[in-house]
Amino acid sequence: MMPVNKDAWMALKDFLDSQKVELIAVSKTKPVADILALYELGQRDFGENYVQELRDKQSQLPQDIRWHFIGHLQSNKVKFILPFVYMIHGVDSYKLLKEINKQAAKLQRQINCLLQVHIAQEETKFGFSRAELDEAIVNLTGEQLPFVHIRGLMGMASLTNDEAVIRKELSGLKNIFDEYKARYFTQFDNLSMGMSSDYKIAVEEGSSMVRIGSLLFGSRV
Ligand SMILES: *Cc1c(COP(=O)(O)O)cnc(C)c1O
């Protein structure tokens, strides 16, 4: 198995610090030993995609890790991660927001959420379309969800080598972020975009948080 790339972490961290961008280390499918190796260097924010895997790891690892759920979350699984999750990046329906609010109320815990916007060409990716987002905003302004703290937006560019396409999608997401922040959500302070293959473009286009897996932990099989 490929070891964690500590040099890559240090170089990436220096670059991101200089740009005031946060690093989420995406550890899905990787063992707890790999997470600990980065924890020891000072990394505290980790991202996971699967509920059961996240629960298993969380119970074995230091309690000051901030866990970011970045996968597709089903409503019926919300309750399993809410006691400890720091931020949910992939919120893609109003129904899910309501379920998060309901379960969070039981814990009296406010949950940081990002709304996922569908910006890629692939149909397979999740997220609100622009029209669905506008509709969700109408619901949100009509009904209070006091245990949901909407901190910003998240998105994933198309899987392509065409930089121009990636840049256009990511800058489009930044525009939506700016517009929503100005119109509805003055509290917006997080724009989660950029992965191993496109984080440099994402930072240039105004990302505040990148989610990086394979660059740090090696490729996933
Ligand atoms: C897996 C994953 C990442 C990290 O991808 P890498 O290409 O390994 O950096 C980032 N964001 C999401 C939503 C993911 O599922």
The ligand as a Gaussian input file, in Angstrom:
#p B3LYP/6-31G(d) Opt

LIG

0 1
 C      -13.381000      11.591000      -3.167000
 C      -13.817000      13.004000      -3.157000
 C      -12.875000      14.053000      -3.139000
 C      -11.371000      13.836000      -3.226000
 O      -11.011000      13.413000      -4.492000
 P       -9.441000      13.317000      -4.928000
 O       -9.519000      13.345000      -6.408000
 O       -8.967000      12.020000      -4.390000
 O       -8.746000      14.472000      -4.357000
 C      -13.356000      15.350000      -3.061000
 N      -14.665000      15.616000      -3.022000
 C      -15.596000      14.638000      -3.051000
 C      -17.030000      15.011000      -2.992000
 C      -15.206000      13.305000      -3.135000
 O      -16.141000      12.359000      -3.169000

